[in-house]
Amino acid sequence: MRIISGQARGRKLVTLAGENTRPTLDRTREALFNILQGRVRGARVLDLFAGSGALGLEALSRGADSAVFCDSARDACAVIETNIAAVRAAERSRLLCCGAEEALRRLAGEKFDLVFLDPPYHRGLVDWALSALAAADMLEAEGCIVAETAQDETIALPAAFCLADERKYGKSRLRFIGRA
């Protein structure tokens, strides 16, 4: 896996071995960022369930101002630290090595322009995260949440959010969610 575009273009990223994480494929990430184009530069990004950190790091490479990465797995946090160093983004990155609930508690009062949700499939974590983000009012007025789920997975949107777009890529579905 590599950074696709921007100042860190071509830099290789480390990923976790095994079945515990499912990194977003390069072609899916490229399509995602083509859709987001004008939203990335200057954005404050939250990469919840970050895994390797590829989504947040791609955003930083493309001009996002800052990114907060969160993952509960210690080995994932080590990989994210390695990848942050590889793309030379330490000064614009913050890593929270804890569960998503604890991370959102620590981030209380902060708002984000882009939020990436890519948790393990079929566990209801996207629904939980959307509800928590809505309750904490963490999305900027013109912000966007991108939720990656299995194609057959349904999600429940809180009243505060609406589905702006969705796209299918391989076995996954990207949903673009904004404020209602």
N, CA, C and O atoms as a DFTB+ gen file, in Angstrom:
720 C
 N C O
     1  1       0.852      -1.165       0.000
     2  2       0.000       0.000       0.000
     3  2       0.902       1.234       0.000
     4  3       2.002       1.228       0.554
     5  1       0.395       2.303      -0.648
     6  2       1.190       3.512      -0.785
     7  2       0.286       4.743      -0.725
     8  3      -0.936       4.642      -0.836
     9  1       0.913       5.903      -0.547
    10  2       0.189       7.171      -0.654
    11  2       0.013       7.448      -2.144
    12  3       0.970       7.352      -2.913
    13  1      -1.197       7.789      -2.548
    14  2      -1.524       7.898      -3.965
    15  2      -1.178       9.254      -4.556
    16  3      -0.710       9.327      -5.692
    17  1      -1.401      10.337      -3.803
    18  2      -1.214      11.664      -4.377
    19  2      -0.765      12.646      -3.308
    20  3      -0.830      12.358      -2.113
    21  1      -0.308      13.811      -3.755
    22  2       0.084      14.868      -2.832
    23  2       1.557      14.846      -2.518
    24  3       2.345      14.206      -3.215
    25  1       1.926      15.548      -1.465
    26  2       3.338      15.732      -1.136
    27  2       4.055      14.436      -0.767
    28  3       5.271      14.342      -0.936
    29  1       3.335      13.444      -0.272
    30  2       3.956      12.163       0.098
    31  2       3.693      11.082      -0.949
    32  3       3.858       9.893      -0.674
    33  1       3.295      11.487      -2.122
    34  2       2.948      10.538      -3.186
    35  2       4.024       9.466      -3.374
    36  3       5.219       9.753      -3.439
    37  1       3.552       8.220      -3.459
    38  2       4.450       7.098      -3.703
    39  2       5.075       6.490      -2.465
    40  3       5.631       5.395      -2.540
    41  1       5.002       7.170      -1.321
    42  2       5.589       6.603      -0.105
    43  2       4.827       5.361       0.299
    44  3       3.597       5.343       0.312
    45  1       5.570       4.329       0.627
    46  2       4.948       3.065       1.026
    47  2       4.502       3.128       2.473
    48  3       5.153       3.728       3.329
    49  1       3.365       2.485       2.716
    50  2       2.811       2.398       4.056
    51  2       2.887       0.968       4.548
    52  3       2.716       0.021       3.780
    53  1       3.143       0.824       5.818
    54  2       3.153      -0.483       6.461
    55  2       1.707      -0.844       6.797
    56  3       0.921       0.026       7.172
    57  1       1.359      -2.111       6.664
    58  2       0.035      -2.576       7.078
    59  2       0.206      -3.729       8.058
    60  3       1.270      -4.341       8.148
    61  1      -0.849      -4.004       8.775
    62  2      -0.823      -5.119       9.722
    63  2      -1.003      -6.436       8.989
    64  3      -1.802      -6.533       8.057
    65  1      -0.271      -7.429       9.406
    66  2      -0.442      -8.764       8.842
    67  2      -1.668      -9.416       9.453
    68  3      -2.066      -9.082      10.569
    69  1      -2.255     -10.330       8.735
    70  2      -3.370     -11.089       9.272
    71  2      -4.719     -10.550       8.860
    72  3      -4.821      -9.650       8.027
    73  1      -5.752     -11.113       9.456
    74  2      -7.133     -10.812       9.091
    75  2      -7.800      -9.778       9.996
    76  3      -8.970      -9.449       9.797
    77  1      -7.066      -9.259      10.994
    78  2      -7.691      -8.346      11.950
    79  2      -7.981      -6.968      11.379
    80  3      -8.871      -6.273      11.869
    81  1      -7.247      -6.564      10.357
    82  2      -7.520      -5.283       9.716
    83  2      -7.743      -5.515       8.238
    84  3      -7.297      -6.509       7.666
    85  1      -8.441      -4.576       7.640
    86  2      -8.791      -4.659       6.233
    87  2      -8.520      -3.289       5.629
    88  3      -9.427      -2.460       5.553
    89  1      -7.275      -3.034       5.193
    90  2      -6.968      -1.702       4.662
    91  2      -7.798      -1.386       3.424
    92  3      -8.086      -2.262       2.608
    93  1      -8.177      -0.109       3.300
    94  2      -8.900       0.335       2.118
    95  2      -7.977       0.203       0.918
    96  3      -6.859       0.719       0.933
    97  1      -8.432      -0.476      -0.107
    98  2      -7.616      -0.713      -1.291
    99  2      -7.210       0.596      -1.944
   100  3      -7.935       1.588      -1.861
   101  1      -6.034       0.602      -2.603
   102  2      -5.539       1.803      -3.272
   103  2      -6.567       2.373      -4.238
   104  3      -6.793       3.583      -4.256
   105  1      -7.188       1.523      -5.036
   106  2      -8.131       2.042      -6.042
   107  2      -9.375       2.627      -5.391
   108  3      -9.944       3.591      -5.903
   109  1      -9.806       2.058      -4.267
   110  2     -10.952       2.603      -3.542
   111  2     -10.568       3.936      -2.904
   112  3     -11.343       4.892      -2.939
   113  1      -9.369       3.995      -2.320
   114  2      -8.892       5.237      -1.714
   115  2      -8.757       6.340      -2.765
   116  3      -9.098       7.495      -2.511
   117  1      -8.259       5.975      -3.940
   118  2      -8.129       6.958      -5.017
   119  2      -9.501       7.487      -5.435
   120  3      -9.671       8.694      -5.608
   121  1     -10.465       6.609      -5.594
   122  2     -11.825       7.029      -5.950
   123  2     -12.421       7.907      -4.845
   124  3     -13.049       8.925      -5.133
   125  1     -12.228       7.520      -3.604
   126  2     -12.726       8.283      -2.469
   127  2     -12.195       9.709      -2.494
   128  3     -12.962      10.661      -2.353
   129  1     -10.892       9.859      -2.671
   130  2     -10.302      11.198      -2.642
   131  2     -10.608      11.991      -3.912
   132  3     -10.591      13.221      -3.882
   133  1     -10.883      11.320      -5.013
   134  2     -11.363      12.042      -6.197
   135  2     -12.734      12.656      -5.923
   136  3     -13.021      13.765      -6.375
   137  1     -13.574      11.943      -5.188
   138  2     -14.896      12.456      -4.833
   139  2     -14.773      13.620      -3.844
   140  3     -15.511      14.601      -3.942
   141  1     -13.850      13.509      -2.902
   142  2     -13.688      14.532      -1.865
   143  2     -12.917      15.769      -2.331
   144  3     -12.934      16.789      -1.642
   145  1     -12.262      15.706      -3.447
   146  2     -11.339      16.726      -3.961
   147  2     -11.260      18.036      -3.182
   148  3     -10.297      18.246      -2.445
   149  1     -12.225      18.903      -3.321
   150  2     -12.150      20.237      -2.745
   151  2     -12.311      20.298      -1.240
   152  3     -12.118      21.362      -0.653
   153  1     -12.652      19.208      -0.602
   154  2     -12.885      19.201       0.840
   155  2     -11.633      18.932       1.668
   156  3     -11.644      19.135       2.882
   157  1     -10.558      18.480       1.035
   158  2      -9.407      17.992       1.791
   159  2      -8.465      19.107       2.223
   160  3      -8.060      19.156       3.384
   161  1      -8.113      19.997       1.315
   162  2      -7.135      21.045       1.628
   163  2      -7.633      21.884       2.802
   164  3      -8.739      22.424       2.776
   165  1      -6.785      21.982       3.838
   166  2      -7.096      22.770       5.020
   167  2      -8.002      22.081       6.032
   168  3      -8.347      22.678       7.052
   169  1      -8.392      20.845       5.774
   170  2      -9.343      20.142       6.638
   171  2      -8.710      19.663       7.938
   172  3      -7.513      19.385       8.013
   173  1      -9.562      19.577       8.957
   174  2      -9.224      18.880      10.190
   175  2      -9.868      17.508      10.069
   176  3     -11.080      17.404       9.881
   177  1      -9.063      16.454      10.175
   178  2      -9.496      15.089       9.865
   179  2      -9.487      14.221      11.119
   180  3      -8.585      14.311      11.951
   181  1     -10.510      13.379      11.233
   182  2     -10.554      12.340      12.256
   183  2     -10.620      11.000      11.550
   184  3     -11.551      10.740      10.788
   185  1      -9.637      10.149      11.798
   186  2      -9.586       8.804      11.226
   187  2      -9.837       7.826      12.375
   188  3      -8.910       7.361      13.037
   189  1     -11.127       7.529      12.588
   190  2     -11.547       6.641      13.671
   191  2     -11.459       5.205      13.162
   192  3     -11.770       4.947      11.999
   193  1     -11.049       4.278      14.000
   194  2     -10.803       2.888      13.571
   195  2      -9.731       2.912      12.477
   196  3      -9.921       2.323      11.413
   197  1      -8.615       3.585      12.732
   198  2      -7.640       3.959      11.703
   199  2      -6.874       2.797      11.076
   200  3      -6.461       2.908       9.922
   201  1      -6.668       1.696      11.782
   202  2      -5.929       0.567      11.188
   203  2      -4.497       0.932      10.887
   204  3      -3.671       0.987      11.799
   205  1      -4.177       1.187       9.619
   206  2      -2.825       1.608       9.223
   207  2      -2.704       3.126       9.165
   208  3      -1.600       3.658       9.051
   209  1      -3.833       3.822       9.244
   210  2      -3.828       5.280       9.131
   211  2      -3.842       5.778       7.702
   212  3      -3.680       6.975       7.468
   213  1      -4.031       4.883       6.736
   214  2      -3.913       5.243       5.321
   215  2      -4.856       6.365       4.903
   216  3      -4.460       7.233       4.125
   217  1      -6.093       6.372       5.398
   218  2      -7.048       7.403       4.975
   219  2      -6.632       8.778       5.489
   220  3      -6.598       9.743       4.725
   221  1      -6.320       8.870       6.758
   222  2      -5.879      10.147       7.320
   223  2      -4.569      10.621       6.727
   224  3      -4.387      11.816       6.495
   225  1      -3.653       9.696       6.480
   226  2      -2.360      10.065       5.897
   227  2      -2.509      10.527       4.452
   228  3      -1.812      11.444       4.017
   229  1      -3.409       9.900       3.713
   230  2      -3.687      10.349       2.343
   231  2      -4.234      11.778       2.379
   232  3      -3.861      12.612       1.553
   233  1      -5.111      12.051       3.331
   234  2      -5.658      13.405       3.472
   235  2      -4.550      14.410       3.801
   236  3      -4.511      15.497       3.225
   237  1      -3.657      14.053       4.718
   238  2      -2.542      14.945       5.045
   239  2      -1.655      15.187       3.823
   240  3      -1.230      16.316       3.581
   241  1      -1.378      14.145       3.062
   242  2      -0.568      14.279       1.860
   243  2      -1.204      15.231       0.856
   244  3      -0.509      15.921       0.110
   245  1      -2.538      15.260       0.848
   246  2      -3.279      16.091      -0.100
   247  2      -3.620      17.474       0.451
   248  3      -4.389      18.214      -0.163
   249  1      -3.054      17.826       1.603
   250  2      -3.194      19.199       2.082
   251  2      -4.070      19.426       3.292
   252  3      -4.319      20.578       3.645
   253  1      -4.550      18.379       3.947
   254  2      -5.301      18.573       5.194
   255  2      -4.378      19.220       6.220
   256  3      -3.176      18.956       6.237
   257  1      -4.945      20.067       7.073
   258  2      -4.138      20.746       8.087
   259  2      -3.684      19.814       9.198
   260  3      -2.548      19.902       9.664
   261  1      -4.577      18.916       9.624
   262  2      -4.241      18.031      10.739
   263  2      -5.090      16.772      10.679
   264  3      -6.133      16.726      10.027
   265  1      -4.612      15.756      11.379
   266  2      -5.364      14.501      11.455
   267  2      -5.184      13.884      12.835
   268  3      -4.090      13.862      13.398
   269  1      -6.295      13.386      13.355
   270  2      -6.282      12.605      14.585
   271  2      -6.573      11.169      14.184
   272  3      -7.565      10.891      13.510
   273  1      -5.703      10.257      14.603
   274  2      -5.845       8.835      14.307
   275  2      -6.224       8.125      15.591
   276  3      -5.680       8.422      16.654
   277  1      -7.158       7.186      15.497
   278  2      -7.578       6.429      16.667
   279  2      -7.681       4.957      16.315
   280  3      -8.296       4.594      15.312
   281  1      -7.089       4.123      17.127
   282  2      -7.274       2.683      17.012
   283  2      -7.049       2.073      18.386
   284  3      -6.223       2.558      19.159
   285  1      -7.774       1.022      18.685
   286  2      -7.669       0.387      20.000
   287  2      -6.582      -0.680      20.061
   288  3      -6.171      -1.068      21.155
   289  1      -6.112      -1.157      18.927
   290  2      -5.109      -2.231      18.903
   291  2      -3.697      -1.647      18.996
   292  3      -3.327      -0.774      18.211
   293  1      -2.928      -2.128      19.945
   294  2      -1.552      -1.638      20.134
   295  2      -0.700      -1.841      18.884
   296  3       0.087      -0.967      18.522
   297  1      -0.854      -2.997      18.219
   298  2      -0.048      -3.228      17.011
   299  2      -0.456      -2.275      15.891
   300  3       0.392      -1.859      15.101
   301  1      -1.734      -1.923      15.811
   302  2      -2.181      -0.934      14.816
   303  2      -1.584       0.433      15.139
   304  3      -1.166       1.157      14.235
   305  1      -1.542       0.788      16.413
   306  2      -0.956       2.076      16.797
   307  2       0.521       2.150      16.425
   308  3       1.004       3.196      15.991
   309  1       1.232       1.049      16.594
   310  2       2.644       1.017      16.207
   311  2       2.795       1.213      14.699
   312  3       3.694       1.923      14.247
   313  1       1.921       0.586      13.930
   314  2       1.943       0.741      12.472
   315  2       1.624       2.186      12.088
   316  3       2.277       2.753      11.211
   317  1       0.634       2.777      12.735
   318  2       0.272       4.164      12.440
   319  2       1.448       5.088      12.745
   320  3       1.752       5.977      11.950
   321  1       2.109       4.892      13.877
   322  2       3.292       5.708      14.220
   323  2       4.362       5.592      13.148
   324  3       4.952       6.593      12.742
   325  1       4.612       4.368      12.686
   326  2       5.601       4.140      11.626
   327  2       5.200       4.868      10.354
   328  3       6.036       5.497       9.705
   329  1       3.930       4.787       9.997
   330  2       3.448       5.425       8.765
   331  2       3.453       6.952       8.865
   332  3       3.755       7.631       7.884
   333  1       3.125       7.491      10.025
   334  2       3.197       8.944      10.222
   335  2       4.622       9.419       9.994
   336  3       4.849      10.431       9.331
   337  1       5.580       8.684      10.547
   338  2       6.991       9.046      10.357
   339  2       7.395       8.913       8.891
   340  3       8.136       9.750       8.375
   341  1       6.912       7.864       8.214
   342  2       7.289       7.628       6.813
   343  2       6.834       8.754       5.887
   344  3       7.506       9.061       4.902
   345  1       5.692       9.369       6.203
   346  2       5.194      10.456       5.350
   347  2       5.538      11.832       5.933
   348  3       5.092      12.863       5.432
   349  1       6.335      11.822       6.995
   350  2       6.819      13.058       7.627
   351  2       5.668      13.978       8.037
   352  3       5.648      15.162       7.700
   353  1       4.715      13.408       8.768
   354  2       3.524      14.160       9.157
   355  2       3.347      14.258      10.670
   356  3       2.240      14.520      11.141
   357  1       4.410      14.055      11.435
   358  2       4.292      14.031      12.897
   359  2       3.747      15.331      13.467
   360  3       2.961      15.308      14.414
   361  1       4.150      16.457      12.907
   362  2       3.727      17.750      13.453
   363  2       2.253      18.056      13.180
   364  3       1.687      18.955      13.802
   365  1       1.632      17.328      12.271
   366  2       0.224      17.556      11.945
   367  2      -0.661      16.389      12.366
   368  3      -1.836      16.329      12.004
   369  1      -0.091      15.465      13.131
   370  2      -0.810      14.243      13.507
   371  2      -0.893      14.081      15.012
   372  3      -0.020      14.523      15.760
   373  1      -1.974      13.430      15.435
   374  2      -2.140      13.048      16.833
   375  2      -2.681      11.631      16.825
   376  3      -3.620      11.329      16.089
   377  1      -2.103      10.763      17.631
   378  2      -2.511       9.369      17.704
   379  2      -3.105       9.083      19.071
   380  3      -2.478       9.330      20.101
   381  1      -4.320       8.560      19.067
   382  2      -4.981       8.127      20.290
   383  2      -5.086       6.605      20.233
   384  3      -5.846       6.052      19.439
   385  1      -4.321       5.949      21.075
   386  2      -4.314       4.492      21.093
   387  2      -5.284       4.045      22.191
   388  3      -4.899       3.747      23.321
   389  1      -6.556       4.015      21.798
   390  2      -7.619       3.660      22.737
   391  2      -8.856       3.321      21.927
   392  3      -8.862       3.481      20.706
   393  1      -9.878       2.866      22.575
   394  2     -11.129       2.571      21.898
   395  2     -11.789       3.839      21.391
   396  3     -11.483       4.942      21.845
   397  1     -12.692       3.667      20.451
   398  2     -13.363       4.810      19.840
   399  2     -14.147       5.625      20.867
   400  3     -14.168       6.854      20.796
   401  1     -14.782       4.960      21.809
   402  2     -15.558       5.679      22.821
   403  2     -14.665       6.594      23.645
   404  3     -14.998       7.757      23.872
   405  1     -13.534       6.067      24.090
   406  2     -12.575       6.871      24.856
   407  2     -12.011       7.995      23.989
   408  3     -11.844       9.115      24.472
   409  1     -11.717       7.720      22.730
   410  2     -11.179       8.751      21.835
   411  2     -12.161       9.902      21.687
   412  3     -11.766      11.065      21.778
   413  1     -13.436       9.597      21.459
   414  2     -14.421      10.666      21.305
   415  2     -14.592      11.449      22.605
   416  3     -14.857      12.651      22.574
   417  1     -14.446      10.787      23.725
   418  2     -14.502      11.486      25.015
   419  2     -13.325      12.465      25.124
   420  3     -13.502      13.604      25.558
   421  1     -12.125      12.019      24.730
   422  2     -10.940      12.887      24.776
   423  2     -11.040      14.054      23.797
   424  3     -10.471      15.121      24.030
   425  1     -11.756      13.847      22.719
   426  2     -11.876      14.874      21.676
   427  2     -13.093      15.777      21.876
   428  3     -13.401      16.598      21.011
   429  1     -13.779      15.635      22.990
   430  2     -14.987      16.427      23.260
   431  2     -14.695      17.912      23.043
   432  3     -13.677      18.429      23.502
   433  1     -15.599      18.585      22.342
   434  2     -15.449      20.006      22.064
   435  2     -14.732      20.305      20.764
   436  3     -14.758      21.447      20.304
   437  1     -14.092      19.316      20.156
   438  2     -13.406      19.524      18.881
   439  2     -14.371      19.218      17.737
   440  3     -15.289      18.409      17.874
   441  1     -14.140      19.884      16.605
   442  2     -14.953      19.648      15.406
   443  2     -14.032      19.286      14.257
   444  3     -12.880      19.715      14.195
   445  1     -14.575      18.481      13.343
   446  2     -13.787      17.992      12.219
   447  2     -14.505      18.259      10.901
   448  3     -15.734      18.247      10.825
   449  1     -13.699      18.501       9.864
   450  2     -14.226      18.710       8.518
   451  2     -14.450      17.387       7.805
   452  3     -15.400      17.238       7.035
   453  1     -13.573      16.433       8.065
   454  2     -13.660      15.098       7.466
   455  2     -13.514      14.055       8.560
   456  3     -12.611      14.135       9.393
   457  1     -14.406      13.080       8.549
   458  2     -14.313      11.962       9.488
   459  2     -14.365      10.680       8.679
   460  3     -15.291      10.465       7.897
   461  1     -13.367       9.832       8.871
   462  2     -13.332       8.530       8.204
   463  2     -13.690       7.451       9.213
   464  3     -13.076       7.343      10.274
   465  1     -14.696       6.653       8.864
   466  2     -15.116       5.516       9.685
   467  2     -14.914       4.252       8.871
   468  3     -15.611       4.032       7.881
   469  1     -13.981       3.433       9.274
   470  2     -13.719       2.178       8.567
   471  2     -13.501       1.061       9.589
   472  3     -12.420       0.477       9.662
   473  1     -14.549       0.768      10.385
   474  2     -14.405      -0.270      11.413
   475  2     -14.580      -1.667      10.822
   476  3     -14.915      -1.810       9.646
   477  1     -14.354      -2.686      11.634
   478  2     -14.663      -4.048      11.175
   479  2     -16.128      -4.125      10.742
   480  3     -17.006      -3.520      11.356
   481  1     -16.365      -4.874       9.684
   482  2     -17.710      -4.979       9.123
   483  2     -18.662      -5.745      10.044
   484  3     -18.238      -6.562      10.861
   485  1     -19.942      -5.465       9.895
   486  2     -21.047      -6.198      10.520
   487  2     -21.000      -6.245      12.047
   488  3     -21.401      -7.240      12.651
   489  1     -20.519      -5.192      12.659
   490  2     -20.496      -5.158      14.125
   491  2     -21.292      -3.989      14.690
   492  3     -21.312      -3.787      15.904
   493  1     -21.948      -3.218      13.826
   494  2     -22.741      -2.086      14.284
   495  2     -21.924      -0.880      14.704
   496  3     -22.461       0.057      15.294
   497  1     -20.641      -0.892      14.410
   498  2     -19.774       0.195      14.863
   499  2     -19.994       1.498      14.105
   500  3     -19.795       2.574      14.668
   501  1     -20.399       1.424      12.846
   502  2     -20.693       2.651      12.107
   503  2     -21.912       3.328      12.726
   504  3     -21.901       4.541      12.940
   505  1     -22.960       2.564      13.015
   506  2     -24.147       3.131      13.657
   507  2     -23.786       3.780      14.986
   508  3     -24.199       4.905      15.267
   509  1     -23.014       3.067      15.803
   510  2     -22.603       3.607      17.096
   511  2     -21.823       4.903      16.907
   512  3     -22.104       5.899      17.572
   513  1     -20.832       4.894      15.992
   514  2     -19.978       6.071      15.781
   515  2     -20.789       7.265      15.277
   516  3     -20.577       8.391      15.727
   517  1     -21.716       7.027      14.348
   518  2     -22.547       8.123      13.843
   519  2     -23.374       8.736      14.970
   520  3     -23.477       9.959      15.069
   521  1     -23.954       7.907      15.807
   522  2     -24.737       8.415      16.939
   523  2     -23.861       9.211      17.901
   524  3     -24.262      10.273      18.378
   525  1     -22.671       8.699      18.181
   526  2     -21.757       9.389      19.100
   527  2     -21.275      10.713      18.514
   528  3     -21.188      11.709      19.232
   529  1     -20.962      10.737      17.226
   530  2     -20.520      11.974      16.572
   531  2     -21.642      13.009      16.563
   532  3     -21.394      14.194      16.784
   533  1     -22.870      12.569      16.309
   534  2     -24.013      13.483      16.318
   535  2     -24.254      14.037      17.721
   536  3     -24.455      15.239      17.891
   537  1     -24.233      13.164      18.719
   538  2     -24.487      13.585      20.099
   539  2     -23.435      14.583      20.585
   540  3     -23.752      15.505      21.337
   541  1     -22.192      14.400      20.159
   542  2     -21.102      15.281      20.580
   543  2     -20.936      16.479      19.657
   544  3     -20.088      17.334      19.910
   545  1     -21.735      16.557      18.586
   546  2     -21.680      17.668      17.636
   547  2     -20.247      17.903      17.135
   548  3     -19.723      19.013      17.228
   549  1     -19.627      16.849      16.607
   550  2     -18.219      16.912      16.214
   551  2     -17.987      17.205      14.736
   552  3     -16.841      17.381      14.322
   553  1     -19.045      17.263      13.931
   554  2     -18.886      17.513      12.506
   555  2     -19.146      18.986      12.210
   556  3     -20.178      19.534      12.595
   557  1     -18.193      19.622      11.518
   558  2     -18.372      21.008      11.098
   559  2     -19.613      21.128      10.220
   560  3     -20.082      20.132       9.667
   561  1     -20.137      22.319      10.092
   562  2     -21.381      22.558       9.350
   563  2     -21.327      22.012       7.927
   564  3     -22.305      21.432       7.455
   565  1     -20.226      22.182       7.253
   566  2     -20.074      21.696       5.873
   567  2     -19.227      20.429       5.821
   568  3     -18.729      20.059       4.757
   569  1     -19.061      19.769       6.951
   570  2     -18.212      18.597       7.038
   571  2     -18.802      17.368       6.374
   572  3     -19.967      17.346       5.977
   573  1     -17.962      16.339       6.262
   574  2     -18.359      15.094       5.609
   575  2     -17.817      13.912       6.398
   576  3     -16.649      13.884       6.784
   577  1     -18.677      12.951       6.626
   578  2     -18.278      11.677       7.211
   579  2     -18.272      10.658       6.082
   580  3     -19.235      10.560       5.323
   581  1     -17.191       9.903       5.972
   582  2     -17.120       8.827       4.989
   583  2     -17.094       7.521       5.762
   584  3     -16.159       7.250       6.515
   585  1     -18.126       6.714       5.569
   586  2     -18.234       5.426       6.254
   587  2     -18.041       4.306       5.241
   588  3     -18.761       4.226       4.246
   589  1     -17.065       3.443       5.502
   590  2     -16.852       2.274       4.647
   591  2     -17.457       1.073       5.353
   592  3     -17.132       0.778       6.502
   593  1     -18.351       0.381       4.637
   594  2     -19.011      -0.804       5.179
   595  2     -18.972      -1.911       4.137
   596  3     -18.570      -1.693       2.994
   597  1     -19.393      -3.093       4.545
   598  2     -19.612      -4.164       3.575
   599  2     -20.772      -3.744       2.684
   600  3     -21.634      -2.980       3.118
   601  1     -20.809      -4.225       1.454
   602  2     -21.890      -3.852       0.532
   603  2     -23.263      -4.170       1.081
   604  3     -24.204      -3.402       0.879
   605  1     -23.394      -5.292       1.772
   606  2     -24.712      -5.706       2.258
   607  2     -25.061      -5.144       3.636
   608  3     -26.118      -5.458       4.183
   609  1     -24.196      -4.331       4.188
   610  2     -24.418      -3.785       5.525
   611  2     -25.298      -2.537       5.445
   612  3     -25.060      -1.651       4.624
   613  1     -26.305      -2.477       6.300
   614  2     -27.154      -1.287       6.369
   615  2     -26.690      -0.427       7.540
   616  3     -26.082      -0.921       8.489
   617  1     -26.988       0.863       7.455
   618  2     -26.648       1.756       8.561
   619  2     -27.884       2.567       8.930
   620  3     -28.786       2.766       8.116
   621  1     -27.901       3.024      10.163
   622  2     -28.985       3.877      10.658
   623  2     -28.414       5.275      10.873
   624  3     -27.497       5.463      11.673
   625  1     -28.959       6.249      10.155
   626  2     -28.475       7.621      10.291
   627  2     -29.228       8.349      11.395
   628  3     -30.458       8.334      11.417
   629  1     -28.503       8.987      12.312
   630  2     -29.178       9.837      13.297
   631  2     -29.861      11.001      12.570
   632  3     -29.491      11.337      11.445
   633  1     -30.840      11.600      13.205
   634  2     -31.579      12.712      12.592
   635  2     -30.668      13.877      12.203
   636  3     -30.998      14.636      11.292
   637  1     -29.544      14.027      12.872
   638  2     -28.628      15.134      12.593
   639  2     -27.905      14.989      11.255
   640  3     -27.355      15.964      10.742
   641  1     -27.901      13.783      10.686
   642  2     -27.131      13.514       9.475
   643  2     -28.022      13.048       8.327
   644  3     -29.126      12.545       8.533
   645  1     -27.508      13.229       7.115
   646  2     -28.199      12.719       5.926
   647  2     -27.172      12.093       4.979
   648  3     -25.999      12.464       4.971
   649  1     -27.640      11.152       4.199
   650  2     -26.788      10.487       3.224
   651  2     -26.708      11.370       1.980
   652  3     -27.726      11.653       1.349
   653  1     -25.502      11.801       1.632
   654  2     -25.308      12.659       0.469
   655  2     -25.013      11.838      -0.787
   656  3     -25.394      12.226      -1.891
   657  1     -24.330      10.697      -0.615
   658  2     -23.941       9.882      -1.770
   659  2     -23.483       8.526      -1.242
   660  3     -23.127       8.391      -0.072
   661  1     -23.496       7.537      -2.110
   662  2     -22.892       6.248      -1.783
   663  2     -22.395       5.599      -3.055
   664  3     -22.980       5.758      -4.126
   665  1     -21.298       4.860      -2.917
   666  2     -20.667       4.201      -4.052
   667  2     -20.221       2.806      -3.633
   668  3     -19.834       2.575      -2.487
   669  1     -20.283       1.876      -4.597
   670  2     -19.833       0.509      -4.348
   671  2     -18.474       0.308      -5.014
   672  3     -18.252       0.710      -6.156
   673  1     -17.570      -0.330      -4.262
   674  2     -16.236      -0.668      -4.766
   675  2     -15.897      -2.065      -4.276
   676  3     -15.681      -2.275      -3.083
   677  1     -15.852      -3.007      -5.185
   678  2     -15.543      -4.379      -4.803
   679  2     -16.546      -4.891      -3.783
   680  3     -17.751      -4.894      -4.035
   681  1     -16.043      -5.329      -2.620
   682  2     -16.907      -5.866      -1.571
   683  2     -17.352      -4.788      -0.585
   684  3     -18.042      -5.085       0.389
   685  1     -16.965      -3.557      -0.830
   686  2     -17.291      -2.498       0.125
   687  2     -18.208      -1.437      -0.475
   688  3     -18.393      -1.346      -1.689
   689  1     -18.767      -0.651       0.420
   690  2     -19.630       0.461       0.039
   691  2     -19.136       1.695       0.808
   692  3     -18.925       1.640       2.020
   693  1     -18.958       2.790       0.092
   694  2     -18.597       4.066       0.719
   695  2     -19.856       4.910       0.808
   696  3     -20.573       5.097      -0.175
   697  1     -20.104       5.410       1.995
   698  2     -21.247       6.312       2.197
   699  2     -20.703       7.673       2.617
   700  3     -19.857       7.774       3.506
   701  1     -21.203       8.715       1.960
   702  2     -20.798      10.082       2.234
   703  2     -21.956      10.741       2.971
   704  3     -23.060      10.862       2.440
   705  1     -21.687      11.161       4.195
   706  2     -22.730      11.617       5.098
   707  2     -22.431      13.051       5.518
   708  3     -21.301      13.383       5.875
   709  1     -23.463      13.898       5.470
   710  2     -23.324      15.292       5.896
   711  2     -24.373      15.632       6.924
   712  3     -25.151      14.782       7.357
   713  1     -24.378      16.893       7.304
   714  2     -25.397      17.356       8.235
   715  2     -26.750      17.436       7.549
   716  3     -26.830      17.773       6.368
   717  1     -27.813      17.128       8.282
   718  2     -29.166      17.172       7.732
   719  2     -29.588      18.622       7.520
   720  3     -30.700      18.880       7.061
